[in-house]
Amino acid sequence: MSVMTEAVLLDLVHGCCPSCTGAALQEDSVSHRRQVFLLRGKNHLNPDSLSHLSACTAGSACVLDSESTVESLIRFKETVDQQDLSSIRVLTSPRGREVLQVYQDLLFTAVYTFRYSLIHHTCEDCTSPAPAASPADVEEEVSKFLQKVPGLRGDLRVLRSSLIPDSFGHGFSTRGGGVSSISTMSSLNLFSSSRRRDSRAVVTENRRRLAVHAGFPAQQLRLVQVNHANDVWVLGKEEPQSYDAMVTNRTDVVLAAPGADCMPILFADPVSKVIGVAHSGWRGTLMGVAMVTVEAMVTEFGCRASDILVAVGPSVGSCCFSLQREQALDFYNIHPDCVPDPESETPHVNIRLANRLLLQRGGVLPENIHDDTVTERPSVTPCTSCHPELFFSHRRDGKEFGTQVGYLWIRETPPPNTR
């Protein structure tokens, strides 16, 4: 049976001296392995002042001595992630807990379990704590720091469909140019989940970088609340708890659909100036989420299906996607070409083709759909699983997967011709 390793963070920044911290560490008996990290303040730059603490940790503590608390804590998290640790104990003062919990909320998720052991007995060597920074001040500090971090995995790049006219802004993100450091989420991960390790602050910075690159205000970006079904939210009506598609005629919002094998699909009607986005996995495809989105545009805004342009973004191809035979049969019933090897125990399934066929049956013109069957336009539908250098993939990367998005908005004035 493996023994759990706990990360122990010793906080010298918020009022406790090395001696008091070391004494508290010795009093705390543990029955498991621990990796000790030392958050060192400017008052303890002299190595001699750390001699007692060094003896308590057998000289094995990892010293976090960056210029700022946020940089030190980001370094701490990167090391914790590299070692696949999730249990964190913090020895700090009562004020330190108050401050560090704000950083915790911004830089960590529910994947990590924090325990705070408070040091109440202090000596004359303990520093007088400065006034605690407000949560807003800490959030601003974290944001400013992340904005200065160089992008990872090359420049930020998006794919654009030549089918969508310039009266709309749109694109499909790829994985380069962001600040997510976890290998399977590096680097432009655009979705933060309580079940994954990438933090809210990092994802917020990634979204800001995408917005700057694409040319829209970051605060206008709105992602669908995925439930792998076919619910559509018409903006302006009451927002459901979860939904896989949105439609609107507003110009002050950027709609976005996530994908990490599932299809992010963009819908644009240049006649009625109406847009929609949908997230469509294999379940959503069978439930007709793409066509339900079209029907919402028709019903709510008077669009005609024949006017609607559809761009299907990066998603898993039939080369890399298979289902159990019973599930694959539902796609075979849409069209036999959707299942190239139906006799297999786990047949490969072409969810993109099924999506196209269902849209065409609903009145969308074949030439108004840009997917992987279209060869005369630059591709916007590569296989996410086949291209780890460009895209995130749930099936390839496992539970700690990143997310790219397809995004779309209505321009109030068309930009200068850049095509």
N, C-alpha and C positions, 0 to 999 in steps of 0.2 A: 504494500500500500504506500503510495507516494505521500510525502509530508508537505503540507502547504507552506509556501513561503510568503511572508508578509512584508510589505514595504513599510518601513518606519521612518517618518519624517520628523526630525528634531528641529524645532523652530527657535532660532536665536534672534530673529529679526524683531519680535514683538515683546521684548521686555525681560526675557529670562536669560541668565548668564549660563555659560557652559557647565559650571559646577552644579547649579541647581538642576539643569536639564539632565546632566549625567546621573545625579542622585535619583531623579525620578525614573530614569531608564533602568537603573539597577534594582529599584524597588518593584518594577513591573516584571514579574516572572512570566516566561512564555514557554510553551511546550512545542513550539514549531520553529522553523528556520525564519530568520528575518534578514532583510537587506536594509541597512541603515543609510539614510540620506540626511545631510546636514545643511539646512537652510541658514546660511551664515549672513549676519548683518555687518554693517561697516564698522561696528564697535569691536568686532572680533577678528580683525585682519591679522593680528599678531599670532603666529603659530603657537607661541608659548601659552597664550590664553586658552588654547584648545587641548592642552596636554591631558587634563583630567578626563575630558570627554573622550579623547582618543583612547585612553586606557579602558574606558567603559565599553567601547565598541571594538576593542582589539585592533584598533587602527584600520578597520575595514570600511569606515563610512565613506560614502560618495559625497564630496563637498560641492554644494551648489553655490557658487560665488559670482554669479553673473551681475551685471550692472544694476539690474532691477529685479524686484520680486517676481514680476510676471515672466521675465525671461528665465529665471531660475526654476519657476514652477513648470514652465513649458519643457525645459530640459529634464526635469524630474518625470513628467508624464511620458516623454519620449523613451526614457530608460525603462520605466515601468511597463510600457507597451512592448518594448523589445524583449523584455523578460517574461512577457505574458502574465504579469501580476495584476490582481484586481482587488486584493485586500490591503487597505492602507490605514495605518495607525499614525496619528499625529500627536506629538507631545508639544504643548504650547500653553500659553497663558490664556485666561478667559478672554482678554481682548484679542489675542491671536486667533482664537477660534472664530470670533465674530468676523474678523477680516478674511481669514482663510476660507471660510464657508462661502463667501462671495466669489472668490477665485474658483472654488470647487464647482459652483453652479455654472460658471462660464467655461471652464476648461476640462471638466470631466462629465461623465454621464452616469446613469444608474447602473451601468456595468460594474462600476467601482464601489466598493463598500468602505466607507470612512468611519473610523472610531477616533474620537478626540479624548485624549487623556490630559486633564488640566493640571498645571503646576501652580499651586496656590502659595506654597511656601517659597519666599524669595529672600535673597540676602542683599547686602549693601552694594554688591557688584552688579546686581541686576539694574538695567537701565530703566529710566522713567519712560513709559510709553508715550509716544506722540499721539495727538488726537487721531482717532480712527478715520480713515477715508470712507466716504459714503459709497454705497453700492454703485451709484452713477459715476463717481470718480474712478472706481476700480474698472468699471466697464469701459470707460473712455481710455484708461491706461492700456487695457488689453487690446482694444481696437486699434489704437495708434501704434502699438508695438507690432501687431500682426500686419498692418498695412506696410510696414517697412521690411517684412520678411521676403527675401527673393522667392519668386515662383519656382516650383519644383517640376521636374520632368519636361523642361522646355517651355516654349511660349504658349500662351493661351490661344486656342484655335477653335473655331466653330465651323460647322458645315451648313451651307445654305442651299435651298432648293431654287433652281432657276424657274420653277413653275410658279412660285409665289411672287407677285409683282411688288414693286418698291413702295406702293401705297401701304404696305405692311412691313413692320420690322419682324424678323424671325431668325431662328437658327437652332442648331442642335449642338450642344456642348460636347467637348471631348475631355480627356482627363488631365491634360497638361496645364501648367501655369498657376496652380493653386498652392495652398500652404498645408494641406493635409499630409502628415508625415507617415502614417501607418501604411505599410507597403501595399495592401490591397485597396486602400482608399486614396493613395497618392495619385494626383494631388488636388484636382479640382472636384472633390466630392461636394455635392450640392444638397445633401439631405442629412439631417441629424436625427438619430433615433435613440431612444433610451436603451435599446438593446444592442447598440454598437458603440465603439470606442471614440468615434470622431465627435468632437465637442460642438456645442452651439456656437461658440465664438469663432472657431475655425470655419465652420460652414457659413456663418454670416459673412466673414471676410471673403470666402470663395464666391459667394453670391455677389458681393460688392464688386469684385474683380470682373465677373462676367458682365455685370451691368455696365461698368465703365467701358469694357471692350465692345459691347453690343450697342451702347448708346441709349440706355434708358435709366431712369431713377431706380436705384436698388429697392427703395421702399414700395415701389409699385409691383414688384414681382410676387405673384401668388401661385402656389402649387396646389394641384388637386390633392385631396385627402383620401388616399388610395384605400379601397376595400375590395378590389379584384372582382367587381361586379359591373353593373351598367347604369348606375345612378348618375344623373347629370344635374349640375347646379346651374341655374339661370341667374347670373348676377343681378342683384336688385330684389330677388325673392329671398325668403328665409334660407340661410345656409344650412344644409344637412350636416350631420355629424361626420359623415364620410361619403365620398363620391369619387368617381373615376373620370369625370369629364366636366368641363365648364364651357359656357357660351355667353357672349356679350356683344353689344354694339358700342360699349364705352371706349373712350380714347385715353382714359387715365389709369389703365391697369394693364399689366403684362401677364398673360396667362401662361402657365407652364405645366407640363406633364413629365413626371420622372420616368426613368427607365434604367434597368440594369440587366437586360435581356428582354423584358417586356417592351412593347412598342410605344414610344411617344409619338402621337399623331397630331398633326396640325391641320386645321380646317379654316379656309379663308374664302369669303364671298366678296369679290371685288365690286359686284353690282350693288348689293345691299349694304356693304361695309359692315359685315358681321364676322366674328371670329369664334373659333372653338378649339379646344385641345382635349385629348383623351389619352388615358393610360390603358393599354390593352395587352394583357397577358393571354395565356391560352384560355383561361376561364372567361375573361372579359370578351375575348373574340367569339367564343361560343354563345355568350349571352348577347352579342350584337352591340357592344358599347359604341363602336364607330358609327353604325347606322342610327343608333339612338341619339347620338350627338347631332347628326345631320337632321334628324326629325325634329329635334329641339330648335335648331336654327330655322327650320321651315315653319314650325308651329308658332314660335315666340316672336320671330322677326320677319316673317313673310319671305324668307329666302326660297329659291328654287334649287332643288338638288342638282340640277344640271349646271348651275352656276358655281357650285362649290368646288374649290381646289383643295386637294388633300395631299399632304407630304408625310410619308412614313419614315421615322428616324431610325437611328442605329438600334438593332435588336438582334436576338438570336436567330440564326438561320436554321433551315432544316438539316444542315450538315452537323449541327451540334445539339439539336433539341429532339428529344424522344419522350414518349409517354407510354403508359401501360396500354395494352391492346384495346381494352374496353374504352378507354378515354380517346385513343386515336381513332376509333370507329366513328366518333361524332364528327371528326374532321373529314374522314373518308366519305361520310354522308353528305357533306357540303360539296365535295368533289373528290373523286379518286386521286387526282393529281396532288392533293394536299398531303397524301400519305404514300411516299414512294416505295415503302417496303411493308405493306400491310400484314404479311405473314410472319413478321418478326415478333418475338415476345414483347419487345419494346420498340415499336415502329417509330421512325423519324417522322416529324410533323412539320409542315410548312404553315405556320400561323400567319405569315404575311400574305400568302396566296389566298388563304381562307378569308382574311380581312378584305382583300381586293374584291373577291367574288361577291361577298355579302354587300359591299358598297355598290358595286355595279348593279346588282339585283335591286337595290333600293333607289336607283336612278342617278347615281353619280357616274359621269361619263368616264370611260376607260382612259381617255387621254388626259383627264383631269386628276389622275392619281399618279404620284411620283413615288415609286418603291423600287425594289431590287429587280423587277422585271423590265424597268425602263433603262435602255442602254444609250439613248441619244442625249441624255442629260448627265452632268456630273453626279456621281452616286451620293446619296444621303442615307442609304440603308445598308451599310456594311454589317457583317456579323459581329456582334459584341464579343462573343466567346473566342472567335478566331483572331482577334486583334488586341492582345493585352497591352500593346504599346499605346493604343488610342482610347480604349473603352474599358469601363467597368463591366463585370459580369458576375451575377449571382451564382450561376451554375459552375463557373470556373473557379471563383474565388472563395466560395463558402460564405459563412454567416457574417464575416466582417467585410462586406462588399461595399464599394462606393456606388454613387448614383449620378448619372448625367441627366440632362433635361432637354426637352424641346420647348421652345418659348415663342410667343407670338403676340404682337400688339398692333393696333391700328394707328398709323401715323396721322397726325393732324395735318401736316404738310409733307409731301414727298421730299426725300433728300435729293441732293444733286446726283446726277447719274454717275454711279460708281461701278457699274457692271462692265 
